[in-house]
Amino acid sequence: MRIRTNLVAGAALLALGMAACTTPQTITDDPAISGGTDTVIPQSEAQPSGGGKASDDTQSSQGEVNPIQAIDIALSRSPGVVVEIEAETTDGRPVWEVVVRGDADDGFEVIIDRVTGEVIATNPHPLSDDKRAEAGITAAEAIQIGFAAVPGELDELELDTENSVLVWELDIYSDEGGRYELKIDATTGDIVQQKRDN
């Protein structure tokens, strides 16, 4: 009887372990959804939503959490508008640093593990005037526009002003090699500058 109980318990643990391998990922392409109810898709069915290098599920060489997913995670922790995201390493751990402008015009930096999606920390973050401006194009949309022009991996995205025009500045490591800087008009979504850094 004890052996049978142990076998049943072992099978139940194995089933739970298998279920954990298909952790749901939050995928949101619709900016109206990203601040509200999210669509949850099992990782086994998920498609890359942010462009860039990605395999059959949502994994990229940047880690398992792509920048669009990092935005969704950050907004679920600190509601508002994403004004900056950067791929960094903290204590040897690859992370996304996502800056969110809150509803009260205050800033928060949400640090997210790029492999697991775990929120490591949420800290107050000062905001420049550029990051307080209203953009017609969301950070997620700017990333998708950037990846359509230069497929690769996002290094950094931030809201800034260039010649009195509010722009999204993106730095992308191209799949073809090299690092590209793009500036996207934050109102129209037009690429106003694209250059390869040496």
N, C-alpha and C positions, 0 to 999 in steps of 0.2 A: 504494500500500500504506500509506503514512504517513497519508494522508487517511482511509482506512478505519479505521485504528487509533485515530486521533483521534476519529472519530465514535463508535466503540464505547466508548471511554473516556468521552466526553461523555455518552453515553446511560447508562452505569453511574453516573456522578456525579449525573445528573438523578434516576435511580431512588433513589439513596441520599438525596438531598435530599427527595424526596417521602415516603420512609419516615420521615424525621426530623419531618415535619409531623404525623405521627400518633404522637407520643411516648406510650408507655403512661402511664396515671395509676393510682396506687394508690388504690383505693376500698375502704374497710372500714367497714361498718356494725356488724358483730358485734364487741362488745368482747372476746370471747374470741379473735378473730382479730387484733385490732389490736396485741397484744403478741407475736404469733407470726408464722405464715405469712400473708402478705397475698395478696389476690386482685388480679391485675393485669388491667385492662380497657383496651383501646385507647381513646384519647381520643375517637375517632369514635363509639364505642359507649357511652361513659360517660354517666351521668345524674347530675344534682346530688344529692349525698347529704346535704348540710348545710342545705338550704333556702335561703332568701334569694334575692336577685336572681341569676338565672343564665340563660344562653342555652341553645341546643340541646345544647352539650357542657358541660363543667364550668366554664366561664368565668363570672365575675361582674364587676360593675363595680368590685369590690375587686381585681380582677386575675384571672389564670387559675387560681390556686390558692385554693380555698375553705377555710374554717377546718377542716373535717373532713379534707381532704387534708393541710393543714399539720400537723395532729395526727399523722396517719400518718407523714409525713416525719420529724417530730421524734422519734417513738417508734422509728423505724428507726435513727436516729442515736444516741439516748440512751434505752434501754429503761427503762420505769418507768410512772408514772402522770402524766398531764397535770393540772396544778393551776391553770394560768393560760394565757391566750392573748390577745394584744392586737394590733390593727392599728396599725402605726406607720410612720413614714418615717425612714429612716436614710441620711444623705448624699444626700438627694433620691430615694432608692429606696424604693418601698413594700415593707414587710416584715411578716411575722408574727413576733412575739416569743412563743415558746412556752416555758413553764416546766414542766420535768419533774422529779418527785420520783423519784429513782433507787431501785434495790433496796436500797441501803445507807442509805436515808433522807437522801441528799444531794441538793442541787438543782442543776439545769443549765438555762441559758437557751439555746434553740436559735433562731437568727435565720434566717428563711427568706424568700427573695425571693418576693413575692406574685405576680409575673408568671411567673417561670421555674421556681419550686420549688427553686432552688439553695439549699443550706445555706451561708450566708455565714459563720457563726461558731457555736461552741458554747462557752459560758463557764460557770464555776461560778456559782451563784446562791444566796444565802441563802434559807432557808425559814422562814416564821412557823409558829407552832404550828398555826394553822388549816390550813395547806398540808401538814402532816404527818398530819392526820386522815384516816381511811378513809371514803370516800364510797361509797354503794351505787350511785349514778348516775355514769357516766363523764362527762368533759367533752364528748365527742361527743354523748352522749345528751342532756345538758343543752342543748346548742346546738340540737338537733333539736326539743326541747320548746319552747324559746324561739321558734324560727322558726315553729312551728305556731301559737303564740299571737300573734306579731307578725312577719309576713313582712318581711324587710328584709335589712340588712347588719350583721354583727357588728362592734362596735367593741372590746368587751372582755368577757372571761369570767374569773372567778376564784373559787376556793374560799375561803369566809369563814364566820365565825360571826355569827349575828344572833339576839339574845335566847336564847343558849345552844343554838341549833339550827344545825347545819352546813348551809350553803346554797351554791348556785352563784349568783353575782351576774352578770347579763348586762346589757350596754348594747347596744342595737340601734337602728340608724337605720332607721325604718319606711319601707316602700315608699310609704305614704300621707303621709309627711312627719312630722317630729318625731323625737325621740330618746326611747326607752323604757328604763326600768330594770326588770328582772325579778329576782325572787329565787325560786329553785327549791329546795325541800327536797332536800338531797343524798342522803337516804336513800330517800324515797318517790317523788320526781319531781314532786310537787305544786307548782304555782305558789302561793307564799305571799304574794307582793306583785307588783303590776304597776302602774307609774305612768309618766306621761308627764312628761319633764323639759321645762322651758320654754326 
